Amino acid sequence: MTKRLRVGLLFGGRSAEHEISIISARNVAAALDPQKYEVVPIAIDRTGKWLSPRASATLLQGASSIKDIPSSESVSLAPDSKGELTSHGGESGGSVDVVFPILHGPFGEDGTVQGLLKLANIPFVGCGVLASALAMDKDAAKRVFRDANIPVARFVIVRRGDKAAYKKIAAELGEVLFVKPANLGSSVGIAKVRDENEFDAALLEALRYDNKVLIEEYIKGREIECAVLGNEDPKASVVGEIVVKHDFYSYEAKYLDENGASLEIPADIPKESAEEVRALAVKAFRALECEGMARVDFFLTEEGALYINEINTIPGFTNISMYPKLWEATGVPYTELIDKLIELAIERHERDANLKTGRA
């Protein structure tokens, strides 16, 4: 019998998207073919502690919160450990052959964990350090997109300590604005504002999550999304649309209100627009040096103009998440998609292992 790959499933984490990560992890674990893979769950609590696989397994089996797991057992990965887990109190750490990080937001999707996994010299699913860091920082990503001639909404940046006046910014970008933490996801800390009072409150809220805030013009358009998969030769999925019942695609619309939004796959848009979305999605993927996977989000205006909103390098894998649903509609079912992502991770790791690191 062929040896099963031990897949380290990293989930939870320190970001505001902690709970969503747990739901995604349960879905990925359920989709991993037990004939091919052995799941090694590694939950990360809100302090950054990596719980042992034994303790972490209870979350995949239905424990509602990491708080419900009374365990002092933890594990870690050391540089050049090649997947060998160091145990701290309790069971042997064991080892993993490949890591599947399902960590949405900072401390997981921003290049920090990716850097650790590269130092540990182990294959991992998804984008590398640079692409992850760029995609997480909405300011940096938009500058790269703009330089690559990919249309973006106009924006300004406010840093902690800066004086930001609504009237001055509104005169430049328009009266309706979006205020967003530069480094976060799942629409956490985002607000749509129309006057000075709303602006001031939204700015304070965004600064709770980040030291840099993106203030963006309002683009009236449909929310269009496309999934990209691959390393050197990335492919785009069919195009989908998020039909939002709220004022915008907020955290509440995404996760709390079961009727807050619906997914339309394929999107009911002209064929030419769909093809443009797919081409721009791959272009954006390449511009940020992405590999493995990403979901690329756009706005499509009534006039047919497209603006990129953002790239999500660790998209959701819940039952209602757009990334797996887009690939399913393209002809790649969930289990096959997970297989492909793991294959891409190992393929990239083997490719990079052949690169020289010195003159010898």
NORWO-V491470 format. One record per residue. RES is the residue in one letter. PHI is phi in whole degrees, -180 to 180 (NA if undefined). OMEGA is omega in whole degrees, 0 to 359 (none if undefined). Layout:
res phi omega
RES PHI OMEGA
RES PHI OMEGA
This chain:
res phi omega
M NA 179
T -66 180
K -62 178
R -74 174
L -73 175
R -90 184
V -101 176
G -79 182
L -98 181
L -93 183
F -152 185
G 93 174
G 94 188
R -92 187
S -84 178
A -70 181
E -100 183
H -54 184
E -65 180
I -64 179
S -60 180
I -64 179
I -64 178
S -61 182
A -62 179
R -61 180
N -69 179
V -65 180
A -59 180
A -68 183
A -87 180
L -71 182
D -64 183
P -65 176
Q -76 183
K -105 191
Y -130 168
E -114 182
V -78 175
V -117 184
P -73 176
I -133 179
A -85 177
I -111 181
D -82 186
R -70 176
T -92 182
G 100 180
K -75 178
W -90 181
L -78 181
S -64 177
P -55 180
R -63 179
A -69 183
S -67 183
A -60 181
T -65 177
L -70 179
L -67 181
Q -89 173
G 126 176
A -57 189
S -75 185
S -156 174
I -60 178
K -62 181
D -82 184
I -108 179
P -80 184
S -145 174
S -101 181
E -76 178
S -146 179
V -136 176
S -152 176
L -115 178
A -95 176
P -55 179
D 58 179
S -78 180
K 53 175
G 95 178
E -78 182
L -86 175
T -88 182
S -93 177
H -125 179
G 83 177
G 116 186
E -63 174
S -62 182
G -68 183
G 74 181
S -145 175
V -132 180
D -92 181
V -155 180
V -113 175
F -113 178
P -78 175
I -121 186
L -118 183
H -81 175
G 89 181
P -58 181
F 65 180
G -174 182
E -108 189
D -105 179
G 100 182
T -68 178
V -68 179
Q -61 176
G -64 178
L -61 182
L -68 175
K -67 177
L -64 179
A -74 177
N 62 181
I -134 177
P -63 176
F -144 181
V -76 173
G 98 186
C -68 177
G -83 187
V -64 185
L -63 182
A -62 180
S -64 181
A -66 180
L -64 183
A -66 180
M -70 182
D -90 185
K -60 177
D -65 182
A -63 181
A -62 182
K -65 178
R -68 176
V -67 178
F -59 181
R -60 180
D -68 179
A -89 180
N 62 172
I -103 187
P -61 176
V -130 174
A -68 176
R -67 184
F -153 170
V -132 181
I -113 174
V -121 178
R -105 178
R -53 182
G 98 177
D -73 172
K -93 182
A -119 181
A -106 181
Y -56 185
K -61 181
K -68 181
I -70 179
A -64 178
A -65 181
E -90 189
L -112 183
G 111 186
E -71 178
V -93 186
L -133 169
F -110 180
V -114 187
K -137 166
P -59 183
A -67 184
N -124 176
L -171 179
G -142 180
S 57 178
S 63 177
V -70 177
G 77 182
I -95 178
A -141 172
K -100 186
V -123 183
R -131 180
D -153 187
E -64 181
N -63 178
E -63 181
F -63 182
D -61 180
A -67 181
A -67 180
L -65 178
L -63 180
E -65 180
A -63 180
L -72 172
R -70 186
Y -108 183
D -156 177
N -88 180
K -130 184
V -122 177
L -96 175
I -116 194
E -126 175
E -66 178
Y -82 174
I -103 178
K -79 183
G -167 178
R -83 182
E -90 185
I -113 183
E -133 181
C -141 180
A -100 179
V -123 184
L -141 175
G 139 176
N -106 182
E -69 183
D -125 185
P -69 179
K -119 179
A -104 179
S -82 167
V -62 184
V -100 177
G -121 178
E -131 171
I -95 177
V -96 189
V -94 178
K -94 178
H -93 180
D -65 172
F -156 185
Y -81 184
S -82 176
Y -59 180
E -63 180
A -66 182
K -75 195
Y -126 188
L -102 180
D -100 183
E -64 176
N -108 185
G -71 181
A -161 176
S -131 180
L -102 176
E -114 182
I -131 357
P -76 179
A -67 179
D -85 180
I -132 180
P -57 181
K -57 181
E -64 179
S -67 179
A -62 179
E -66 178
E -67 177
V -59 182
R -63 180
A -67 179
L -68 179
A -62 178
V -66 179
K -62 179
A -66 178
F -56 180
R -71 183
A -61 180
L -90 181
E 64 179
C -74 171
E -146 179
G 85 184
M -151 170
A -170 171
R -110 184
V -113 186
D -109 183
F -131 165
F -112 176
L -116 183
T -82 178
E -61 180
E -81 179
G 93 179
A -80 179
L -111 174
Y -130 176
I -75 177
N -94 180
E -167 171
I -114 177
N -111 187
T -85 169
I -128 182
P -67 179
G -65 176
F -125 176
T -77 181
N -63 183
I -111 184
S -74 185
M -70 186
Y -58 179
P -65 180
K -67 178
L -64 180
W -72 176
E -61 179
A -69 179
T -87 179
G 110 179
V -117 182
P -67 188
Y -51 183
T -62 178
E -66 178
L -63 178
I -61 176
D -56 184
K -64 180
L -64 178
I -69 177
E -60 180
L -64 179
A -63 181
I -69 178
E -60 180
R -66 181
H -62 179
E -67 178
R -62 183
D -70 179
A -65 180
N -87 180
L -77 176
K -77 178
T -113 178
G -161 184
R -85 184
A -68 none
